[in-house]
Amino acid sequence: MSGRAWLVILVTVFAVLGCNERAGSRAPRDVTNLPPDERDAHVLGREIFELIDRAVDYRGSHRGRPGATLRQMGIESLTTNTIRRVVNVQREPVVTVSFRRPAGREIVSCRGDSQVLEQAAVHGSFTIMCTASSGAQRPMEVVE
C-alpha cells in the first residue's frame, strides 16, 4: 500500500474512535453514586433544562412572545414527583421545579433561566440556583 492509503486508513480509524468517544460521553449520567444533594439537583436540573428548552422553542415559534404559563405551552405543571412553574422576566423564561414531597431531600427546589442552554452547549454542564431543605440557597452544577 502507498503512504497515502495508510494515511487515509489512519484518519478513518481516529475519526471512528473519536466519534465513539463522544457518543459514549453523551450517555445518561449514573446519578446513584452522587451525594444526596447533587443527586437531587441533578434530577431537578434535567427537568429545568427540558422545560427551558421547550419555553425558548415556544417563544421562537410564536414571534418572540413567550408562553405566559406552562399550560399555554402544552406542558403539565404537576408531575408525580415535581411541581413546575415558569415566569418570564423581560421575555426570558425562568423555570422553578420543586419536589412534591420534600421530606428527606437535601435539595427541595431549583431554578434556572435560558443561560442553562448556552452553558450546556459550551461546557457540557450548567449551573442552577437551588434551595436546600434548611432554606439556604446555593448554586449547583449539573453535569450532563
Secondary structure by P-SEA (a helix, b strand, c coil): ccaaaaaaaaaaaaaaaaaaaaaaaacccccccccaaaaaaaaaaaaaaaaaaaaaaaaaaacccccccccccccccccccbbbbbbbcccbbbbbbbbccccccccccccccaaaaaaaaccccbbbbbbccccbbbbbbbcc
